Amino acid sequence: MGNHQELLDNYPDGTYALFVAKQANAEQKVDPTAVATETAQRKLEEELKIDGAKNSGSPGKKGEDPMHLAKLEEANKNDEEELKRIEKLLAPLKEKSDFMKILKFNSPLILVGIACIGAAAAGISQPLLGVVFAKVMNILTVPLEVWPKMGKPADYLETETIYWVWWCIGVATMCFIGLSIRGICFGYLGENVTFQVR
């Protein structure tokens, strides 16, 4: 137990430090070991200061103590080897996009397809409604006296208006169903991804 800095200082390779590194990587796209490596470097420098003070009887100065330089070089070499090892481990993950990494957590995968169909239905409904509305406006802007002169029956305006109103109702229903399917499927998948990632 402890605060953020104490946990990082006391357990640089612990679960909390790894979690902090992963979060920093996700937010800033940095090396996932950067936080843990900085903490380890800081801890090593503090130990070297103490060793220098014990050996010389005064506070150790960086760069003057040969033992300090040897430990620092060894630490840098170990860090480089560790970074190479981590880069090798992360290489397969870097080949995949973020979308593909998250996609494997989506289960059942069929819901992605169903949600996309719902999203497409909701998306198609908007331009389709524009076409239907244009037809309705086209019918309603013509004066009633002109329809018989155009060779249309007397109830043409009423039948056409009812026809296009039913189209509006159908498009609105399609939009509602599409948005509902999309929301339910993506909501369920998002919940599953959150539980699996955590």
Secondary structure as the mmCIF struct_conf table of DSSP 4:
data_model
#
loop_
_struct_conf.conf_type_id
_struct_conf.id
_struct_conf.beg_label_comp_id
_struct_conf.beg_label_asym_id
_struct_conf.beg_label_seq_id
_struct_conf.end_label_comp_id
_struct_conf.end_label_asym_id
_struct_conf.end_label_seq_id
HELX_RH_AL_P HELX_RH_AL_P1 HIS A 4 ASN A 10
TURN_TY1_P TURN_TY1_P1 PRO A 12 ASP A 13
BEND BEND1 GLY A 14 GLY A 14
HELX_RH_AL_P HELX_RH_AL_P2 THR A 15 GLN A 28
TURN_TY1_P TURN_TY1_P2 PRO A 32 THR A 33
HELX_RH_AL_P HELX_RH_AL_P3 ALA A 34 SER A 56
BEND BEND2 GLY A 57 SER A 58
TURN_TY1_P TURN_TY1_P3 LYS A 62 GLU A 64
HELX_RH_AL_P HELX_RH_AL_P4 PRO A 66 GLU A 95
BEND BEND3 LYS A 96 LYS A 96
HELX_RH_AL_P HELX_RH_AL_P5 ASP A 98 LEU A 103
TURN_TY1_P TURN_TY1_P4 LYS A 104 PHE A 105
BEND BEND4 SER A 107 PRO A 108
TURN_TY1_P TURN_TY1_P5 LEU A 109 LEU A 109
HELX_RH_AL_P HELX_RH_AL_P6 ILE A 110 LEU A 140
TURN_TY1_P TURN_TY1_P6 THR A 141 THR A 141
BEND BEND5 VAL A 142 VAL A 142
TURN_TY1_P TURN_TY1_P7 LEU A 144 GLU A 145
HELX_RH_AL_P HELX_RH_AL_P7 VAL A 146 LYS A 149
TURN_TY1_P TURN_TY1_P8 MET A 150 GLY A 151
TURN_TY1_P TURN_TY1_P9 ALA A 154 ASP A 155
HELX_RH_AL_P HELX_RH_AL_P8 TYR A 156 VAL A 197
#
